[in-house]
């Protein structure tokens, strides 16, 4: 049961029981109606009072939904870490091997705000990185911006050898010339300043998370300082896409 459904159920039952008590107090729709009702159901008022007390104080459906959410979150996180471990095993094949704490996995969801009320933007809702507490730079891209933005724009898997590109584009003039010649997608839709902020993540991969109806609702991205070619293989993509499929069947709030 979803959290909103549980909340509505609790509130609806509480409201119904409260209205029943008010109707009994004022003999609505009629005194005869309640006389007949009490004759056939003598404990009806007691049941209404108990219902108001239970659903007002304990909100049983919401409590049940909360317990289910905790259980589902635990299961989903275990699955995320299982996929992440397999991705790391592939990443370790790079030369030099990617350090355990370097590989980062991020889950993004489309959000809307006053600044982006219609098309929205991608919000990073969770990051997984083994070792120390993950540190990330603020990044909230729109469609077509960054590897995750390109994933959204194309609605397909995207990878980028950022390290290779950064070795070629070492100054603003070279960056601007390359972007003008090759187009925005060639530089991930970034400006020079934005490129400078993210170019330290040398290998970036992203795959769509789709709803049950097939709509793009977010994506999973994986990044490291190097190792694009070593990770850009079927084994790696299989783990990323399997994780995306699993998340697509869950609520983002269980992550």
C-alpha positions as CSV (number, residue, x, y, z in Angstrom):
1,X,0.0,0.0,0.0
2,X,1.4,3.4,-1.0
3,X,1.8,6.1,1.7
4,X,-0.7,8.4,0.1
5,X,-3.3,5.6,-0.3
6,X,-2.8,4.6,3.4
7,X,-3.2,8.2,4.5
8,X,-6.4,8.7,2.5
9,X,-7.8,5.4,3.9
10,X,-7.1,6.5,7.5
11,X,-8.6,9.9,7.0
12,X,-11.7,8.6,5.1
13,X,-12.5,6.1,7.8
14,X,-11.9,8.7,10.6
15,X,-14.1,11.2,8.8
16,X,-16.9,8.7,8.2
17,X,-16.9,7.6,11.9
18,X,-16.9,11.2,13.1
19,X,-19.8,12.1,10.8
20,X,-21.7,9.1,12.1
21,X,-21.3,10.3,15.7
22,X,-22.4,13.8,14.7
23,X,-25.4,12.4,12.9
24,X,-26.3,10.4,15.9
25,X,-25.9,13.4,18.2
26,X,-28.3,15.5,16.1
27,X,-30.6,12.7,15.0
28,X,-29.8,13.0,11.3
29,X,-31.4,12.1,9.0
30,X,-34.2,11.4,11.6
31,X,-34.7,10.2,15.2
32,X,-36.6,7.2,14.0
33,X,-33.7,6.2,11.8
34,X,-31.4,6.0,14.8
35,X,-34.0,4.3,17.0
36,X,-34.3,1.5,14.4
37,X,-30.5,1.4,13.9
38,X,-29.8,1.1,17.6
39,X,-32.5,-1.6,17.9
40,X,-30.8,-3.8,15.3
41,X,-27.2,-2.7,16.1
42,X,-27.0,-1.7,19.8
43,X,-23.2,-1.4,19.7
44,X,-23.1,0.9,16.7
45,X,-22.2,4.0,18.6
46,X,-19.6,2.2,20.6
47,X,-18.1,0.9,17.4
48,X,-18.0,4.5,16.0
49,X,-16.3,5.8,19.1
50,X,-13.7,3.1,19.0
51,X,-13.1,3.7,15.3
52,X,-12.6,7.4,15.9
53,X,-10.1,6.6,18.7
54,X,-8.2,4.0,16.8
55,X,-7.9,5.8,13.5
56,X,-7.4,9.2,15.1
57,X,-4.6,8.1,17.4
58,X,-3.0,5.1,15.7
59,X,-3.5,5.6,12.0
60,X,-3.2,1.9,11.4
61,X,-3.0,1.9,7.6
62,X,-0.2,4.6,7.7
63,X,1.7,2.6,10.3
64,X,1.4,-0.6,8.2
65,X,2.5,1.3,5.1
66,X,5.5,2.7,7.0
67,X,6.6,-0.8,8.0
68,X,6.3,-2.1,4.5
69,X,8.2,0.9,3.2
70,X,11.1,0.2,5.6
71,X,11.2,-3.4,4.6
72,X,11.1,-2.6,0.9
73,X,13.8,0.0,1.3
74,X,16.0,-2.6,2.9
75,X,15.4,-5.0,0.1
76,X,16.0,-2.4,-2.7
77,X,19.2,-1.1,-1.1
78,X,20.5,-4.6,-0.8
79,X,19.8,-5.1,-4.5
80,X,21.4,-1.8,-5.4
81,X,24.6,-2.8,-3.5
82,X,24.6,-6.2,-5.2
83,X,24.5,-4.6,-8.7
84,X,27.0,-2.0,-7.6
85,X,29.4,-4.7,-6.4
86,X,29.3,-6.4,-9.8
87,X,29.9,-3.1,-11.6
88,X,32.9,-2.5,-9.4
89,X,34.3,-6.0,-10.3
90,X,34.1,-4.9,-14.0
91,X,35.6,-1.5,-13.2
92,X,38.6,-3.1,-11.4
93,X,39.7,-4.5,-14.8
94,X,40.8,-0.9,-15.9
95,X,44.5,-0.1,-15.9
96,X,45.3,1.2,-13.4
97,X,42.5,-0.5,-11.5
98,X,39.8,1.9,-10.3
99,X,39.9,2.3,-6.5
100,X,37.0,0.9,-4.5
101,X,36.0,4.3,-3.1
102,X,36.2,6.1,-6.5
103,X,33.3,4.5,-8.3
104,X,30.1,6.4,-7.7
105,X,26.5,5.3,-8.4
106,X,23.8,8.0,-8.5
107,X,20.0,7.7,-8.9
108,X,18.2,10.7,-10.5
109,X,14.6,11.6,-10.7
110,X,12.7,14.2,-12.8
111,X,11.5,17.0,-10.6
112,X,9.7,20.3,-11.3
113,X,10.2,23.6,-9.6
114,X,9.3,27.3,-10.0
115,X,12.4,27.6,-12.2
116,X,11.6,24.6,-14.3
117,X,7.8,24.2,-14.0
118,X,7.1,22.4,-17.3
119,X,10.2,20.5,-18.5
120,X,11.6,19.9,-15.1
121,X,15.2,18.9,-14.1
122,X,17.0,15.9,-12.8
123,X,17.5,15.8,-9.0
124,X,20.1,13.4,-7.6
125,X,18.1,11.6,-4.9
126,X,20.8,9.2,-3.6
127,X,24.5,8.4,-4.1
128,X,26.2,5.2,-3.4
129,X,30.0,5.1,-3.0
130,X,31.9,2.5,-1.0
131,X,34.3,3.8,1.7
132,X,33.9,7.2,3.1
133,X,30.8,9.4,3.0
134,X,30.2,10.3,-0.6
135,X,31.0,13.9,-1.6
136,X,29.2,15.3,-4.6
137,X,29.1,18.7,-6.3
138,X,25.8,20.4,-6.7
139,X,24.4,19.5,-10.1
140,X,20.7,19.7,-11.2
141,X,20.7,19.4,-15.0
142,X,17.9,19.9,-17.4
143,X,17.2,17.8,-20.5
144,X,20.3,17.6,-22.7
145,X,22.8,18.9,-20.0
146,X,25.4,16.5,-18.7
147,X,25.5,12.8,-19.4
148,X,22.3,12.2,-17.4
149,X,20.7,15.1,-19.4
150,X,21.7,13.4,-22.7
151,X,20.3,10.1,-21.4
152,X,17.0,12.0,-20.8
153,X,17.1,13.7,-24.1
154,X,17.7,10.5,-26.1
155,X,15.9,8.2,-23.7
156,X,18.7,5.6,-24.1
157,X,22.0,4.5,-22.6
158,X,24.8,7.1,-22.9
159,X,28.4,6.9,-22.0
160,X,31.1,9.6,-22.2
161,X,34.9,9.4,-22.1
162,X,35.2,12.8,-20.3
163,X,38.9,12.2,-19.5
164,X,39.8,11.9,-23.2
165,X,37.7,15.0,-24.1
166,X,39.3,17.0,-21.2
167,X,42.8,16.1,-22.5
168,X,41.9,17.7,-25.8
169,X,40.0,20.8,-24.6
170,X,42.3,22.5,-22.2
171,X,41.3,26.1,-22.6
172,X,38.1,28.1,-23.2
173,X,38.9,28.9,-26.9
174,X,39.5,25.3,-27.8
175,X,36.3,24.3,-26.0
176,X,34.2,26.9,-27.6
177,X,35.6,26.1,-31.1
178,X,34.9,22.4,-30.6
179,X,31.4,23.0,-29.3
180,X,30.6,25.3,-32.3
181,X,31.9,22.7,-34.8
182,X,30.5,19.5,-33.2
183,X,27.4,20.7,-31.5
184,X,26.2,20.8,-27.9
185,X,25.9,17.1,-27.5
186,X,29.6,16.7,-28.2
187,X,30.4,18.6,-24.9
188,X,27.4,17.1,-23.0
189,X,25.5,20.4,-23.4
190,X,27.8,22.1,-21.0
191,X,29.4,25.5,-20.9
192,X,33.1,25.9,-20.3
193,X,32.6,26.7,-16.6
194,X,30.3,23.7,-16.2
195,X,32.7,21.4,-18.0
196,X,35.5,22.5,-15.7
197,X,33.4,21.5,-12.7
198,X,32.6,18.0,-13.8
199,X,35.6,17.0,-16.0
200,X,37.4,15.3,-13.0
201,X,34.9,12.4,-13.4
202,X,36.6,11.0,-16.4
203,X,34.2,8.1,-17.3
204,X,30.5,8.6,-17.0
205,X,27.6,6.2,-17.9
206,X,23.8,6.7,-17.7
207,X,20.8,4.5,-18.4
208,X,17.1,5.4,-18.2
209,X,14.7,4.5,-15.5
210,X,11.3,4.0,-17.1
211,X,7.8,3.8,-15.6
212,X,5.6,0.8,-16.2
213,X,4.1,2.7,-19.1
214,X,7.6,3.2,-20.6
215,X,8.0,6.9,-19.8
216,X,11.4,8.3,-18.8
217,X,11.2,9.1,-15.1
218,X,14.8,9.3,-14.1
219,X,18.1,7.5,-14.6
220,X,21.0,5.7,-13.0
221,X,24.5,7.1,-13.6
222,X,27.9,5.6,-12.7
223,X,31.1,7.6,-12.8
224,X,34.8,7.2,-12.1
225,X,38.0,9.2,-12.6
226,X,39.1,7.0,-15.5
227,X,38.4,3.6,-17.1
228,X,35.8,4.4,-19.7
229,X,36.8,1.7,-22.2
230,X,37.2,-1.0,-19.5
231,X,33.7,-0.4,-18.2
232,X,32.0,0.2,-21.6
233,X,31.3,-3.5,-22.0
234,X,28.2,-5.7,-22.0
235,X,28.7,-7.1,-18.4
236,X,28.8,-3.5,-17.0
237,X,25.7,-2.3,-19.0
238,X,23.8,-5.4,-18.0
239,X,24.2,-4.6,-14.3
240,X,23.3,-0.9,-14.9
241,X,20.2,-1.7,-17.0
242,X,19.0,-4.5,-14.6
243,X,19.2,-2.0,-11.7
244,X,17.2,0.6,-13.8
245,X,14.5,-2.0,-14.5
246,X,14.3,-2.9,-10.8
247,X,14.0,0.8,-9.7
248,X,11.4,1.5,-12.3
249,X,9.0,-0.9,-10.5
250,X,9.5,0.9,-7.2
251,X,8.7,4.2,-5.7
252,X,11.7,6.6,-5.5
253,X,11.0,7.2,-1.9
254,X,12.1,3.7,-0.9
255,X,15.7,4.4,-2.1
